[in-house]
Structure formats: C-alpha cells, structure tokens
Amino acid sequence: FIARIVLFIEHIATDDAKINHAILHVFDFVSCVNVFSQEELDLSDKNVKSYVQRVAKHALGNIDNKRGEFEAESGFKNELSDYLNGQSNFTDLSLMIAEFLGSELGRVEQPASCDLLVVDFEDSPRAPKLTTEDIAELSEEEATAAQAELDAAFAGRSARYFGLLLLESKPAFMHEVGKAEDGASVNRIERHHAILPSPSQKISSFALVDVRTMSVQFVDKAREIAGEERYLIPQGLLQCTMEASSKELIDTTMRLVEEVANEYGANAAIATAKAKAYVAENAEDSDEVPFDEFVEEVFEDEGPRRSFVEAAQKESLPEHAPVERAVAKRVTRNHKIRTDTGIEITFPAEYAQNPEFIEFTSTSNGLIRIELKNIGSIENK
C-alpha cells in the first residue's frame, strides 16, 4: 500500500498534460492572409506535443487568471456543449472560433499578427498531500484515509479543459544557409516575423474552460474594435462574466490591510504579514478566505476591524473571497519590507507572529526596531 502511494506521487510529480486534440490557425495581418488549418497538429511529433503541453500547463498555472461564468444567452457555451456531446467535431469548433477572432482582430486599428492554438487537454489529478516521510509514519486509520484519497484521485482522474490561446508572433533573427552563384556556401542573418512565443512566456490573451463545471478562467487585454473598447475573448467570443483573479483579490486585500493599519497607527508590516500568513494557511483547507475570521486574526481591536469591513465593501470584495491554493501560496509565502533607510528584508510571512525569528518594537523616540533572531548562518545574495 505504501509503495503504491509513493509510486503515485512520483507519477504525479512528473506527469504532463494529456493532449486530446490540438490545432493551430494563423492570423497574418502583415500579408492580410489568414490560414485556417483543416487538420489537427501531429501530436506524434514529440516537439509539437511538448510545446502544446507546456503552453497549456503554463496558462493553467497563471496567477493572473480571471474567473468567469457563461451568460445564459452565451452561444459559445452551446457550441462547446455540442462538441462535448459528440454532435460536432473539434476541427469545426476551432474553425468557428478562428473565423470569429480573425474577423474581429482584423477590425483593430493596428492588429498584431498571431496564431490561434485551440486545445482539448487533461491536467493531472492532484496528488495526496503526503511526503514519503509522512507515509512511513502512517497509522492504520491514517493509512485508510490516505487510501480513500488516493482512490479518489485515481478514479476521478484528470480535470479536462478546452482552451483557446492567442500566441502573438514575435520578430526574431535567425541564420539562413544558402549558396552563392559560384556554388560556395553562404550563411546569412535574416529577420523572421512569425516566431511563436516560448512555452514559459506569459500569454496576453487566452481562455480555459473546465468542461465538467463549465467555469472559465482567462486573461485578456482591452482592444479598440470599431471605435469601441472591449475584451474580445470574454465579452465577444465566450460571453461570460469577468471576475477578479485570485492575485487581484489578494493584492486588494493586502492594500486595505496596510491602509487600515496606518489609519489606526498600527505596524503595517506586521498586520500585512499576519494577513498573508492567514491566507496561506487557510488556503490549505479551503478555496475561500472568510473575511469575518480574517479580520479577527489580523486586527486585535474592533475599530480597525470595522474599518476594514467597510473598505472591503467599497471595493466590492466578496464576503468569502475565492482564492486558489497555488496562487495563495505563491503570493503570500513571503513578505518584503523596505525601510526609509533603504534596508530591504524578505521573510516568511508566518514569522511576523513568531518573536523567536523576527521582532518589531517601537522605541521611545517613535522609531521602529527590527530584531532578527536565531540565525545560524548568513549567505550573500
């Protein structure tokens, strides 16, 4: 049993997205010729498969992903449902998307050439939250619970997504090998205008639909189309709502904590670090941050608690803010402060409440003393 869990965790750690279908369409606004593919990408080519996998996974893990839900009258939702139910095929759906986006992008004053990657893929199931050291110390009862979680992960398999990503072409220099008139080899430097972005590069416009819940996550930028500024993917194509990303919710929350702390003369660094530590810890057990518990943890007095709630209402923050675990961990893991003397300190957010490692004290002359404790060694960075 323990060996099975270990093997499963190792499998998850190295597993890539499973690509069911992928196709690439070209919007070339330099030559004014769009090329829509009639066939899917050849996923038997390892380089092609690897590129699609990495681009899809990178988009899925983007901390700037906004959330959305399809409007009741969304035509795209109906088209996607027909595809998922087997009433239409992948290529036809991708062509419909390409025709709409190509037409709309062509109406932008200075359209940028790009490629449209449409992909149907599955992401690996989440591994049980166990290390090999944890597994070795499991009791019989804990082992049973771990087995249940493991079986659920196997049975439920991967989350499936339908994605569309606009890959803006980048100009780049490349070598070109040729022959001179006398037959001699000649190497030249040429400028190529259709280089795809690297798999690790941020994509400015894309959408991913969880096909089980029909929830949407996306990133897009405002474009002026026919004199009207709008978001082409969520508003034009998908017809879905536009809700703040987890990162935006966390950033707004931390800004309000700092403002309230300063208003009441509290140490903003400690308050913000407490807030980050709470979000990071709470995200381990839930995908939401309950603000009623949050304010009690961060602020000791009723005055700042009430001010924070009022400020949060003005910012339209939900009472239970949805925050993805991965985003919470990345954004709130560390806290960075900069003093008016130019000193910068970065420390784990939870240390702000642990005087064994770092302590803030106010001196009689109104200044702040920061004491770092129990340091075994110092490494230059």
Contacts in CASP RR format, 6 or more apart in sequence:
PFRMAT RR
TARGET T0000
AUTHOR 0000-0000-0000
METHOD contacts of the structure
MODEL  1
FIARIVLFIEHIATDDAKINHAILHVFDFVSCVNVFSQEELDLSDKNVKS
YVQRVAKHALGNIDNKRGEFEAESGFKNELSDYLNGQSNFTDLSLMIAEF
LGSELGRVEQPASCDLLVVDFEDSPRAPKLTTEDIAELSEEEATAAQAEL
DAAFAGRSARYFGLLLLESKPAFMHEVGKAEDGASVNRIERHHAILPSPS
QKISSFALVDVRTMSVQFVDKAREIAGEERYLIPQGLLQCTMEASSKELI
DTTMRLVEEVANEYGANAAIATAKAKAYVAENAEDSDEVPFDEFVEEVFE
DEGPRRSFVEAAQKESLPEHAPVERAVAKRVTRNHKIRTDTGIEITFPAE
YAQNPEFIEFTSTSNGLIRIELKNIGSIENK
1 143 0 8 1.000
1 147 0 8 1.000
2 135 0 8 1.000
2 136 0 8 1.000
2 138 0 8 1.000
2 143 0 8 1.000
4 150 0 8 1.000
5 128 0 8 1.000
5 130 0 8 1.000
5 135 0 8 1.000
5 146 0 8 1.000
5 150 0 8 1.000
6 132 0 8 1.000
6 135 0 8 1.000
8 127 0 8 1.000
8 128 0 8 1.000
8 150 0 8 1.000
8 153 0 8 1.000
8 154 0 8 1.000
9 127 0 8 1.000
9 128 0 8 1.000
9 130 0 8 1.000
9 132 0 8 1.000
12 124 0 8 1.000
12 125 0 8 1.000
12 126 0 8 1.000
12 127 0 8 1.000
13 127 0 8 1.000
15 124 0 8 1.000
16 53 0 8 1.000
16 57 0 8 1.000
16 124 0 8 1.000
17 53 0 8 1.000
17 56 0 8 1.000
17 57 0 8 1.000
17 60 0 8 1.000
17 121 0 8 1.000
17 122 0 8 1.000
17 123 0 8 1.000
17 124 0 8 1.000
18 121 0 8 1.000
18 122 0 8 1.000
18 158 0 8 1.000
19 43 0 8 1.000
19 49 0 8 1.000
19 52 0 8 1.000
19 53 0 8 1.000
19 56 0 8 1.000
19 119 0 8 1.000
19 120 0 8 1.000
19 121 0 8 1.000
20 120 0 8 1.000
20 121 0 8 1.000
20 122 0 8 1.000
20 160 0 8 1.000
21 40 0 8 1.000
21 90 0 8 1.000
21 118 0 8 1.000
21 119 0 8 1.000
21 120 0 8 1.000
22 40 0 8 1.000
22 41 0 8 1.000
22 43 0 8 1.000
22 52 0 8 1.000
22 117 0 8 1.000
22 118 0 8 1.000
22 119 0 8 1.000
22 120 0 8 1.000
22 121 0 8 1.000
23 37 0 8 1.000
23 39 0 8 1.000
23 40 0 8 1.000
23 41 0 8 1.000
23 90 0 8 1.000
23 91 0 8 1.000
23 94 0 8 1.000
23 117 0 8 1.000
23 118 0 8 1.000
23 119 0 8 1.000
24 37 0 8 1.000
24 41 0 8 1.000
24 115 0 8 1.000
24 116 0 8 1.000
24 117 0 8 1.000
24 118 0 8 1.000
25 34 0 8 1.000
25 35 0 8 1.000
25 36 0 8 1.000
25 37 0 8 1.000
25 94 0 8 1.000
25 95 0 8 1.000
25 98 0 8 1.000
25 115 0 8 1.000
25 116 0 8 1.000
25 118 0 8 1.000
26 34 0 8 1.000
26 35 0 8 1.000
26 36 0 8 1.000
26 37 0 8 1.000
26 115 0 8 1.000
26 116 0 8 1.000
26 194 0 8 1.000
27 34 0 8 1.000
27 98 0 8 1.000
27 101 0 8 1.000
27 102 0 8 1.000
27 105 0 8 1.000
27 106 0 8 1.000
27 111 0 8 1.000
27 113 0 8 1.000
27 114 0 8 1.000
27 115 0 8 1.000
27 116 0 8 1.000
28 34 0 8 1.000
28 35 0 8 1.000
28 113 0 8 1.000
28 194 0 8 1.000
29 105 0 8 1.000
29 106 0 8 1.000
29 111 0 8 1.000
29 112 0 8 1.000
29 113 0 8 1.000
30 113 0 8 1.000
30 193 0 8 1.000
34 98 0 8 1.000
34 102 0 8 1.000
36 95 0 8 1.000
36 98 0 8 1.000
36 99 0 8 1.000
37 91 0 8 1.000
38 91 0 8 1.000
39 91 0 8 1.000
40 90 0 8 1.000
40 91 0 8 1.000
41 48 0 8 1.000
41 52 0 8 1.000
42 48 0 8 1.000
43 49 0 8 1.000
43 52 0 8 1.000
50 199 0 8 1.000
51 196 0 8 1.000
51 199 0 8 1.000
52 117 0 8 1.000
52 119 0 8 1.000
52 121 0 8 1.000
53 121 0 8 1.000
54 199 0 8 1.000
54 200 0 8 1.000
55 117 0 8 1.000
55 165 0 8 1.000
55 167 0 8 1.000
55 199 0 8 1.000
55 203 0 8 1.000
56 119 0 8 1.000
56 121 0 8 1.000
56 161 0 8 1.000
56 163 0 8 1.000
56 165 0 8 1.000
57 123 0 8 1.000
58 199 0 8 1.000
58 200 0 8 1.000
58 202 0 8 1.000
58 203 0 8 1.000
59 65 0 8 1.000
59 163 0 8 1.000
59 165 0 8 1.000
59 203 0 8 1.000
59 206 0 8 1.000
59 208 0 8 1.000
59 219 0 8 1.000
60 123 0 8 1.000
60 161 0 8 1.000
60 208 0 8 1.000
60 217 0 8 1.000
61 326 0 8 1.000
62 202 0 8 1.000
62 203 0 8 1.000
62 219 0 8 1.000
63 245 0 8 1.000
63 246 0 8 1.000
63 247 0 8 1.000
63 326 0 8 1.000
63 327 0 8 1.000
63 330 0 8 1.000
63 331 0 8 1.000
64 202 0 8 1.000
64 219 0 8 1.000
64 245 0 8 1.000
64 247 0 8 1.000
64 248 0 8 1.000
65 208 0 8 1.000
65 217 0 8 1.000
65 218 0 8 1.000
65 219 0 8 1.000
65 245 0 8 1.000
65 246 0 8 1.000
66 217 0 8 1.000
66 218 0 8 1.000
66 219 0 8 1.000
66 234 0 8 1.000
66 242 0 8 1.000
66 243 0 8 1.000
66 244 0 8 1.000
66 245 0 8 1.000
66 248 0 8 1.000
67 215 0 8 1.000
67 216 0 8 1.000
67 217 0 8 1.000
67 241 0 8 1.000
67 243 0 8 1.000
67 244 0 8 1.000
67 245 0 8 1.000
67 322 0 8 1.000
68 215 0 8 1.000
68 216 0 8 1.000
68 217 0 8 1.000
68 218 0 8 1.000
68 234 0 8 1.000
68 240 0 8 1.000
68 241 0 8 1.000
68 242 0 8 1.000
68 243 0 8 1.000
69 214 0 8 1.000
69 215 0 8 1.000
69 216 0 8 1.000
69 240 0 8 1.000
69 241 0 8 1.000
70 76 0 8 1.000
70 77 0 8 1.000
70 214 0 8 1.000
70 216 0 8 1.000
70 238 0 8 1.000
70 239 0 8 1.000
70 240 0 8 1.000
71 239 0 8 1.000
71 240 0 8 1.000
71 241 0 8 1.000
73 239 0 8 1.000
74 238 0 8 1.000
74 239 0 8 1.000
74 240 0 8 1.000
75 239 0 8 1.000
76 237 0 8 1.000
76 238 0 8 1.000
76 239 0 8 1.000
77 214 0 8 1.000
77 238 0 8 1.000
77 239 0 8 1.000
79 88 0 8 1.000
79 93 0 8 1.000
79 96 0 8 1.000
80 93 0 8 1.000
80 162 0 8 1.000
80 209 0 8 1.000
80 211 0 8 1.000
82 88 0 8 1.000
82 93 0 8 1.000
83 89 0 8 1.000
83 90 0 8 1.000
83 93 0 8 1.000
83 162 0 8 1.000
84 162 0 8 1.000
84 211 0 8 1.000
90 118 0 8 1.000
90 120 0 8 1.000
93 118 0 8 1.000
94 116 0 8 1.000
94 118 0 8 1.000
97 116 0 8 1.000
97 118 0 8 1.000
97 164 0 8 1.000
97 237 0 8 1.000
98 116 0 8 1.000
98 118 0 8 1.000
100 236 0 8 1.000
100 237 0 8 1.000
101 116 0 8 1.000
101 164 0 8 1.000
101 166 0 8 1.000
101 232 0 8 1.000
101 237 0 8 1.000
102 116 0 8 1.000
104 225 0 8 1.000
104 232 0 8 1.000
104 236 0 8 1.000
105 111 0 8 1.000
105 114 0 8 1.000
105 223 0 8 1.000
105 232 0 8 1.000
107 225 0 8 1.000
107 226 0 8 1.000
108 223 0 8 1.000
108 224 0 8 1.000
108 225 0 8 1.000
109 224 0 8 1.000
112 168 0 8 1.000
112 169 0 8 1.000
113 168 0 8 1.000
113 169 0 8 1.000
113 193 0 8 1.000
113 194 0 8 1.000
114 166 0 8 1.000
114 167 0 8 1.000
114 168 0 8 1.000
114 169 0 8 1.000
115 166 0 8 1.000
115 167 0 8 1.000
115 169 0 8 1.000
115 196 0 8 1.000
116 164 0 8 1.000
116 165 0 8 1.000
116 166 0 8 1.000
116 167 0 8 1.000
117 164 0 8 1.000
117 165 0 8 1.000
117 167 0 8 1.000
118 163 0 8 1.000
118 164 0 8 1.000
118 165 0 8 1.000
119 162 0 8 1.000
119 163 0 8 1.000
119 164 0 8 1.000
119 165 0 8 1.000
120 160 0 8 1.000
120 161 0 8 1.000
120 162 0 8 1.000
120 163 0 8 1.000
121 160 0 8 1.000
121 161 0 8 1.000
121 163 0 8 1.000
122 157 0 8 1.000
122 158 0 8 1.000
122 159 0 8 1.000
122 160 0 8 1.000
122 161 0 8 1.000
123 158 0 8 1.000
123 159 0 8 1.000
123 160 0 8 1.000
123 161 0 8 1.000
124 158 0 8 1.000
125 153 0 8 1.000
125 154 0 8 1.000
125 156 0 8 1.000
125 157 0 8 1.000
125 158 0 8 1.000
125 159 0 8 1.000
126 153 0 8 1.000
127 153 0 8 1.000
128 146 0 8 1.000
128 149 0 8 1.000
128 150 0 8 1.000
128 153 0 8 1.000
130 146 0 8 1.000
135 146 0 8 1.000
138 146 0 8 1.000
159 210 0 8 1.000
159 212 0 8 1.000
160 210 0 8 1.000
160 211 0 8 1.000
160 212 0 8 1.000
161 208 0 8 1.000
161 209 0 8 1.000
161 210 0 8 1.000
161 211 0 8 1.000
162 208 0 8 1.000
162 209 0 8 1.000
162 211 0 8 1.000
163 206 0 8 1.000
163 207 0 8 1.000
163 208 0 8 1.000
163 209 0 8 1.000
164 206 0 8 1.000
164 207 0 8 1.000
164 233 0 8 1.000
164 237 0 8 1.000
165 203 0 8 1.000
165 205 0 8 1.000
165 206 0 8 1.000
166 203 0 8 1.000
166 204 0 8 1.000
166 205 0 8 1.000
166 206 0 8 1.000
166 233 0 8 1.000
167 196 0 8 1.000
167 197 0 8 1.000
167 203 0 8 1.000
168 197 0 8 1.000
168 203 0 8 1.000
168 204 0 8 1.000
169 193 0 8 1.000
169 194 0 8 1.000
169 195 0 8 1.000
169 196 0 8 1.000
170 195 0 8 1.000
170 196 0 8 1.000
170 197 0 8 1.000
171 191 0 8 1.000
171 192 0 8 1.000
171 193 0 8 1.000
171 195 0 8 1.000
172 191 0 8 1.000
172 192 0 8 1.000
172 195 0 8 1.000
173 189 0 8 1.000
173 190 0 8 1.000
173 191 0 8 1.000
173 192 0 8 1.000
174 189 0 8 1.000
174 190 0 8 1.000
174 191 0 8 1.000
174 192 0 8 1.000
175 187 0 8 1.000
175 188 0 8 1.000
175 189 0 8 1.000
175 190 0 8 1.000
176 187 0 8 1.000
176 188 0 8 1.000
176 189 0 8 1.000
176 190 0 8 1.000
177 185 0 8 1.000
177 186 0 8 1.000
177 187 0 8 1.000
177 188 0 8 1.000
178 185 0 8 1.000
178 186 0 8 1.000
178 187 0 8 1.000
178 188 0 8 1.000
179 185 0 8 1.000
179 186 0 8 1.000
180 186 0 8 1.000
197 203 0 8 1.000
203 219 0 8 1.000
204 219 0 8 1.000
204 220 0 8 1.000
204 221 0 8 1.000
205 219 0 8 1.000
205 220 0 8 1.000
205 221 0 8 1.000
205 232 0 8 1.000
205 233 0 8 1.000
206 218 0 8 1.000
206 219 0 8 1.000
206 220 0 8 1.000
206 233 0 8 1.000
207 216 0 8 1.000
207 217 0 8 1.000
207 218 0 8 1.000
207 220 0 8 1.000
207 233 0 8 1.000
207 234 0 8 1.000
207 237 0 8 1.000
207 238 0 8 1.000
208 216 0 8 1.000
208 217 0 8 1.000
208 218 0 8 1.000
209 215 0 8 1.000
209 216 0 8 1.000
209 238 0 8 1.000
210 216 0 8 1.000
210 217 0 8 1.000
216 234 0 8 1.000
216 238 0 8 1.000
216 240 0 8 1.000
218 233 0 8 1.000
218 234 0 8 1.000
218 238 0 8 1.000
218 240 0 8 1.000
220 231 0 8 1.000
220 232 0 8 1.000
220 233 0 8 1.000
220 234 0 8 1.000
221 231 0 8 1.000
222 229 0 8 1.000
222 230 0 8 1.000
222 231 0 8 1.000
223 229 0 8 1.000
223 230 0 8 1.000
223 231 0 8 1.000
223 232 0 8 1.000
225 232 0 8 1.000
230 236 0 8 1.000
231 242 0 8 1.000
234 240 0 8 1.000
234 241 0 8 1.000
234 242 0 8 1.000
235 242 0 8 1.000
244 252 0 8 1.000
245 327 0 8 1.000
246 322 0 8 1.000
246 323 0 8 1.000
246 324 0 8 1.000
246 327 0 8 1.000
246 328 0 8 1.000
246 331 0 8 1.000
247 327 0 8 1.000
247 331 0 8 1.000
249 289 0 8 1.000
249 317 0 8 1.000
249 321 0 8 1.000
249 322 0 8 1.000
249 323 0 8 1.000
250 279 0 8 1.000
250 323 0 8 1.000
250 327 0 8 1.000
250 328 0 8 1.000
250 331 0 8 1.000
250 332 0 8 1.000
251 331 0 8 1.000
252 315 0 8 1.000
252 317 0 8 1.000
253 275 0 8 1.000
253 279 0 8 1.000
253 289 0 8 1.000
253 294 0 8 1.000
253 312 0 8 1.000
253 317 0 8 1.000
253 321 0 8 1.000
254 272 0 8 1.000
254 275 0 8 1.000
254 276 0 8 1.000
256 308 0 8 1.000
256 311 0 8 1.000
256 312 0 8 1.000
256 315 0 8 1.000
256 317 0 8 1.000
257 268 0 8 1.000
257 271 0 8 1.000
257 272 0 8 1.000
257 275 0 8 1.000
257 298 0 8 1.000
257 308 0 8 1.000
258 268 0 8 1.000
258 271 0 8 1.000
258 272 0 8 1.000
259 311 0 8 1.000
260 271 0 8 1.000
260 299 0 8 1.000
260 304 0 8 1.000
260 307 0 8 1.000
260 308 0 8 1.000
260 311 0 8 1.000
261 267 0 8 1.000
261 268 0 8 1.000
261 270 0 8 1.000
261 271 0 8 1.000
261 272 0 8 1.000
261 299 0 8 1.000
261 304 0 8 1.000
262 268 0 8 1.000
263 304 0 8 1.000
263 307 0 8 1.000
264 301 0 8 1.000
264 303 0 8 1.000
264 304 0 8 1.000
264 307 0 8 1.000
266 299 0 8 1.000
266 304 0 8 1.000
267 360 0 8 1.000
267 362 0 8 1.000
267 368 0 8 1.000
269 335 0 8 1.000
269 337 0 8 1.000
269 352 0 8 1.000
269 360 0 8 1.000
270 352 0 8 1.000
270 353 0 8 1.000
270 360 0 8 1.000
271 298 0 8 1.000
271 299 0 8 1.000
272 335 0 8 1.000
273 335 0 8 1.000
273 347 0 8 1.000
273 349 0 8 1.000
273 350 0 8 1.000
273 351 0 8 1.000
273 352 0 8 1.000
273 353 0 8 1.000
274 297 0 8 1.000
274 298 0 8 1.000
274 349 0 8 1.000
274 352 0 8 1.000
274 353 0 8 1.000
275 294 0 8 1.000
275 298 0 8 1.000
276 331 0 8 1.000
276 332 0 8 1.000
276 333 0 8 1.000
276 335 0 8 1.000
276 349 0 8 1.000
277 332 0 8 1.000
277 349 0 8 1.000
277 350 0 8 1.000
277 352 0 8 1.000
277 353 0 8 1.000
278 289 0 8 1.000
278 294 0 8 1.000
278 297 0 8 1.000
278 298 0 8 1.000
279 289 0 8 1.000
279 294 0 8 1.000
279 323 0 8 1.000
279 328 0 8 1.000
279 332 0 8 1.000
280 328 0 8 1.000
280 329 0 8 1.000
280 332 0 8 1.000
280 333 0 8 1.000
280 349 0 8 1.000
280 350 0 8 1.000
281 350 0 8 1.000
282 289 0 8 1.000
282 290 0 8 1.000
282 293 0 8 1.000
282 294 0 8 1.000
282 328 0 8 1.000
283 289 0 8 1.000
283 323 0 8 1.000
283 324 0 8 1.000
283 325 0 8 1.000
283 328 0 8 1.000
283 329 0 8 1.000
283 332 0 8 1.000
284 325 0 8 1.000
287 322 0 8 1.000
287 323 0 8 1.000
287 324 0 8 1.000
287 325 0 8 1.000
288 320 0 8 1.000
288 321 0 8 1.000
288 322 0 8 1.000
288 323 0 8 1.000
289 320 0 8 1.000
289 321 0 8 1.000
289 323 0 8 1.000
290 319 0 8 1.000
290 320 0 8 1.000
291 308 0 8 1.000
291 309 0 8 1.000
291 312 0 8 1.000
291 317 0 8 1.000
291 319 0 8 1.000
291 320 0 8 1.000
291 321 0 8 1.000
292 319 0 8 1.000
295 304 0 8 1.000
295 305 0 8 1.000
295 308 0 8 1.000
295 309 0 8 1.000
296 305 0 8 1.000
298 308 0 8 1.000
299 305 0 8 1.000
299 308 0 8 1.000
332 349 0 8 1.000
333 348 0 8 1.000
333 349 0 8 1.000
334 346 0 8 1.000
334 347 0 8 1.000
334 348 0 8 1.000
334 349 0 8 1.000
335 346 0 8 1.000
335 347 0 8 1.000
335 348 0 8 1.000
335 349 0 8 1.000
335 352 0 8 1.000
336 344 0 8 1.000
336 345 0 8 1.000
336 346 0 8 1.000
337 344 0 8 1.000
337 345 0 8 1.000
338 344 0 8 1.000
339 345 0 8 1.000
339 370 0 8 1.000
345 370 0 8 1.000
345 372 0 8 1.000
347 357 0 8 1.000
347 358 0 8 1.000
351 357 0 8 1.000
351 358 0 8 1.000
352 358 0 8 1.000
352 360 0 8 1.000
355 373 0 8 1.000
356 373 0 8 1.000
356 374 0 8 1.000
357 372 0 8 1.000
357 373 0 8 1.000
357 374 0 8 1.000
358 370 0 8 1.000
358 371 0 8 1.000
358 372 0 8 1.000
358 373 0 8 1.000
359 370 0 8 1.000
359 371 0 8 1.000
359 373 0 8 1.000
360 368 0 8 1.000
360 369 0 8 1.000
360 370 0 8 1.000
361 368 0 8 1.000
361 369 0 8 1.000
361 371 0 8 1.000
362 368 0 8 1.000
362 369 0 8 1.000
363 369 0 8 1.000
END
